[in-house]
Amino acid sequence: MRIIKIITIYTLILPTIILAYDLSQKTQADQIIRLSKEDGVYHPKLKIKGIDNKQSKRNVYQNEYGVVVIVSNQSLIKILHKANDLAYQNPKFRPTTTPHITIVQGVYKGDKFIQLQKAVKSIAEHTFPYVVTMQNSFTKGGGGNTFLNVSDGKYFFDRLTTYMTNKVQPDAPMKQTLDDIEAGVADLKEMHVGGAWRDFNLPYNNNPHITVVYGKNDPSLLRNLNEIIQPQSLSFIAKAISIYQIDEVGNLYGKPLYQVNFNLEP
């Protein structure tokens, strides 16, 4: 009889508890996101209608910026744009992409943004331009996106990411990230002081890449895209480091807010 009661608890009551916990977590996440959009620190700065979102425009949030290196090889850019065209053959639903590699991304407010600019300027003064080579195939990436990962240059980007972390937020691994906040497992205090980063750009979790296609990475698409790869066009010179506003999927919005050339001479 005791065994039957235990089985009943596990089969009937436990799933109910788990469901209640899941709903509670979802409610908490929804509440945090709602508050973050209303508290004047991380609300939509540029609010785009849903129908326009499908036509390459995304919401842009206050105080969130990306530090990036822009792809400068026009032959590579053409391949990347062609890949995006193939993924979204209907131009009405095709997100516009600006090929780049993100170094760090997060909320920088007030003094934090000033520190960010100073760090960008400082590292540019101590960095050589670098020939970056991408891998010879497109691959599945995070967020349901299609990536082109760095083949030769990972150390270069790891150095930039580590430097930016040490200068602007040396205790970042111990703090809340934007991903934690939006997932509902952290509060908003780090965001209020401009100290919440995207965890995929922290030094221990860095994967330098170009996001080629947003929202698609199925195997059949990757096979089609890999047919247009041109190995001779996979390299470019990283000449400058820039700060951009970013939209809600991580693409760049508008013109660079700050940009500095890598100043050391080879």
Residue pairs with C-beta under 8 A, 6 or more apart in sequence:
25 184
25 185
26 184
28 184
28 185
29 182
29 183
29 184
29 185
30 184
31 184
32 181
32 182
32 184
32 186
32 187
32 188
33 182
33 184
35 188
36 42
36 43
36 181
36 182
36 188
36 191
37 43
37 44
37 61
39 188
39 192
40 62
41 62
41 63
41 107
41 109
41 188
41 191
41 192
42 61
42 62
42 63
42 64
42 107
42 188
42 191
43 61
43 62
44 59
44 60
44 61
44 62
45 60
45 61
45 62
45 245
46 59
46 60
46 253
47 59
48 57
48 58
48 59
53 59
54 92
54 93
55 92
55 93
55 94
56 94
56 95
56 96
57 247
58 95
58 247
58 248
58 249
58 251
58 253
59 247
59 248
60 245
60 246
60 247
60 248
60 253
61 248
63 107
63 108
63 109
63 113
63 191
63 194
64 105
64 106
64 107
64 108
64 178
64 245
64 246
65 105
65 106
65 107
65 108
65 113
65 116
65 243
65 244
65 245
65 246
65 257
66 100
66 102
66 103
66 104
66 105
66 243
66 244
66 245
66 246
66 250
66 252
67 102
67 103
67 104
67 105
67 116
67 120
67 164
67 241
67 242
67 243
68 100
68 101
68 102
68 103
68 241
68 242
68 243
68 244
68 252
69 100
69 101
69 103
69 132
69 157
69 160
69 238
69 240
69 241
69 242
70 98
70 99
70 100
70 240
70 242
71 77
71 80
71 99
71 100
71 101
71 210
71 236
72 236
72 237
72 238
72 239
73 233
73 235
73 236
73 237
75 230
75 232
75 233
76 99
76 134
76 233
76 234
76 235
76 236
77 99
79 228
79 229
79 230
79 233
80 97
80 99
80 148
80 210
80 212
81 97
81 99
82 228
83 138
83 146
83 212
83 213
83 225
83 228
84 94
84 95
84 97
84 212
84 213
85 94
86 221
86 224
86 225
86 228
87 94
87 146
87 213
87 216
87 221
87 225
88 94
88 95
88 213
88 216
95 214
95 215
95 249
95 251
96 251
97 211
97 212
97 213
97 214
97 251
98 251
98 252
99 210
99 212
100 210
100 244
100 252
101 132
101 150
101 157
101 208
101 209
101 210
101 238
102 201
102 208
102 250
103 157
103 160
103 161
103 164
103 201
103 241
104 161
104 164
104 165
104 168
104 197
104 198
104 201
105 197
105 198
105 201
105 246
105 250
106 169
106 177
106 178
106 195
106 196
106 197
106 198
106 201
107 178
107 190
107 191
107 194
107 195
107 196
107 197
108 115
108 116
108 168
108 194
109 192
109 193
109 194
110 194
111 194
112 168
112 169
112 193
112 194
112 195
113 194
115 167
115 168
116 164
116 168
116 243
117 243
117 258
118 167
119 163
119 164
119 167
119 168
120 164
120 241
120 242
120 243
120 258
120 260
121 260
122 167
123 160
123 163
123 164
123 167
123 241
124 240
124 241
124 260
124 261
124 262
124 263
125 260
125 263
125 264
126 263
126 264
127 160
127 241
127 262
127 263
127 264
128 262
128 264
128 265
128 266
129 237
129 238
129 239
129 261
129 262
129 264
129 266
130 153
130 156
130 237
130 238
130 262
131 152
131 153
131 235
131 236
131 237
131 238
132 150
132 152
132 153
132 156
132 235
132 236
132 237
132 238
133 150
133 151
133 152
133 153
133 234
133 235
134 148
134 149
134 150
134 151
134 210
134 234
134 235
135 148
135 149
135 150
135 151
135 234
136 151
136 229
136 231
136 234
137 222
137 226
137 229
138 146
138 147
138 148
138 212
138 222
138 225
138 226
138 229
139 146
139 147
139 148
139 149
139 217
139 222
140 146
140 147
140 217
140 222
141 147
141 209
141 211
141 217
142 200
143 214
143 215
143 249
143 250
144 215
144 216
144 217
145 211
145 212
145 213
145 214
145 215
145 216
145 217
146 211
146 212
146 213
146 216
146 217
146 221
146 222
146 225
147 209
147 210
147 211
147 212
147 217
148 209
148 210
148 212
149 207
149 208
149 209
150 157
150 208
150 209
151 234
153 208
153 238
154 208
156 238
157 206
157 208
158 203
158 206
158 208
160 241
161 201
161 202
161 203
161 206
162 203
165 172
165 197
165 202
165 203
169 175
169 195
169 197
172 197
172 202
173 202
173 203
173 204
175 190
175 195
175 196
175 197
176 186
176 187
176 189
176 190
176 196
177 186
177 196
177 197
177 198
177 199
177 202
178 191
178 196
178 197
178 198
178 199
179 198
179 199
179 200
180 186
180 199
181 187
181 188
181 190
181 191
181 196
190 196
199 205
200 206
200 207
211 250
211 251
212 225
213 221
213 225
214 249
214 250
214 251
215 249
238 262
239 261
239 262
240 259
240 260
240 261
240 262
241 259
241 260
241 262
242 256
242 258
242 259
242 260
243 256
243 257
243 258
243 259
244 252
244 253
244 254
244 255
244 256
244 257
245 252
245 253
245 254
245 257
246 252
246 253
247 253
